[in-house]
């Protein structure tokens, strides 16, 4: 059950619009900060240099570490209206063994795993390997996106911002769940 009640329409509509999700109605309790987060997301989409596929795979993998049922259920679409294929999402169960992931994607996922589960294990050796695939601008974006995913995903998980009956049945259970076993929602 959501731990903070949703706001009224007079609060959430100016921030998220009439069709605000339950989670957005909760986040609207802090409207100025919610607007800043929306601006961050818009800037990342408009000016990001990383491929959409990599960004989405990293986001979904971090969602697993956070156990954020909302984040695990979402599949965003790129500018052309495409989301990542569910077979690709399934490869996130064991990314180091996946044949459909590039070496750069596997390494970015390793970085995301370590940032989400043991950030102090991120060391110079990992950055040497990352620099083999990414320039400094791409690495900075990767760091910012993983940090946002970890922080906001954990907040959403702690607040339990989606009523369980609105989640896909595969994400309603107790214990550790996985996005590669979930029926997704796709969002533009």
Rosetta blueprint (number, residue, H / E / L):
1 X L
2 X L
3 X L
4 X L
5 X L
6 X L
7 X L
8 X L
9 X H
10 X H
11 X H
12 X H
13 X H
14 X H
15 X H
16 X H
17 X L
18 X L
19 X L
20 X L
21 X L
22 X H
23 X H
24 X H
25 X H
26 X H
27 X H
28 X H
29 X H
30 X H
31 X H
32 X H
33 X H
34 X H
35 X H
36 X H
37 X H
38 X H
39 X H
40 X H
41 X H
42 X H
43 X H
44 X H
45 X H
46 X H
47 X H
48 X L
49 X L
50 X L
51 X L
52 X H
53 X H
54 X H
55 X H
56 X H
57 X H
58 X H
59 X H
60 X H
61 X H
62 X H
63 X H
64 X H
65 X H
66 X H
67 X L
68 X L
69 X H
70 X H
71 X H
72 X H
73 X H
74 X E
75 X E
76 X E
77 X L
78 X L
79 X L
80 X L
81 X L
82 X L
83 X L
84 X L
85 X L
86 X H
87 X H
88 X H
89 X H
90 X H
91 X H
92 X H
93 X H
94 X H
95 X H
96 X H
97 X H
98 X L
99 X L
100 X L
101 X L
102 X L
103 X H
104 X H
105 X H
106 X H
107 X H
108 X H
109 X H
110 X H
111 X H
112 X H
113 X H
114 X H
115 X H
116 X H
117 X H
118 X L
119 X H
120 X H
121 X H
122 X L
123 X L
124 X H
125 X H
126 X H
127 X H
128 X H
129 X H
130 X H
131 X H
132 X L
133 X L
134 X L
135 X L
136 X H
137 X H
138 X H
139 X H
140 X H
141 X H
142 X H
143 X H
144 X H
145 X H
146 X H
147 X H
148 X H
149 X H
150 X H
151 X H
152 X H
153 X H
154 X H
155 X H
156 X H
157 X H
158 X H
159 X H
160 X L
161 X L
162 X L
163 X L
164 X H
165 X H
166 X H
167 X L
168 X L
169 X H
170 X H
171 X H
172 X L
173 X L
174 X L
175 X L
176 X L
177 X L
178 X L
179 X H
180 X H
181 X H
182 X L
183 X L
184 X L
185 X E
186 X E
187 X E
188 X L
